Amino acid sequence: MAMDAGEIERLIKEGIPDAQVEITDLRGDGDHYAAMVVSKSFAGLPRVRQHQMVYEALKGNMGEALHALALQTSAPSS
């Protein structure tokens, strides 16, 4: 069962409360998304750790209900 964009955004914001999240359905199939996540909590962290934080927020849905997620993360610019 596919996840919708609203559910992905909700889970990310629940796990990273200050996150600004933008979700795009890449194919219109509800199965392939892109996410842009900006959070102060990413400041000073390597990109791999930033992505791990997003995957943790998705609570195990990556690879299950959520098949593909092109992920971009960053800390807010000053």
N, C-alpha and C positions, 0 to 999 in steps of 0.2 A: 504494500500500500504506500503510495507516494505521499510526501509531505507538501503542504502548501506554503507559500512564501510567508504568510502571516505567522504560521507555527514556527518556522525557522527563526524569524525575527524575534518572536516572543521568547523562545528558548535562549537565544544569544543575549537578549537584554536581561533576562532573568539571571543568567550566569555571570554577566558582565554589566552590572547595573548602569554605569555611566556611558555605555556604548552608544554610538550613533551607527545605525545599521541601514544599509540599502541592499535590498535583494532584487535580483533580476532573474526571471525565468528564461533561460537561454534558448530553449527549443519549444516552449509552449506546451510541454508534456508533463509538467509538474514533477519532473525527475532530474533535471539538469539545471542547476542554479549557479549564479555568481553572487558573491556577497562581498560588500565593502564594509569593513568594520573599523571604526575609529574609536579609540579609548585612551584616556590618560593612563590607565593601568598598563599599557603597552610601552610606555616611555622607558627607554634604556634596555629593553628586552630584545634579544635576537628574534628575527622573524619566525624562526622555527618555534620558539616558545609562545609567541603571539598566536600562531596557528593552533598550537596545542591547547591554548586556553579556549579558543573558539570551539574546537572539537569536544573538549570537556563540557562546555556549555550545552552542546547538542545532545548530551546524555546518551551516547551510544547509538544514536540514529544514523550516524555516518556509515555508509555501506549497507545499511538495512533499509529503512524507510526513505532515506536520502541517498540516492545513488551517486551523484556527482556534484561537487561544490568547488567552483573556481573561487579561491579565497584571496582577498587583498586586505591587509591589515596595516594600521599605522597609528601612531600617537598624533593628537591634534597639533597643528603647527601653532606657534606662539600667537 
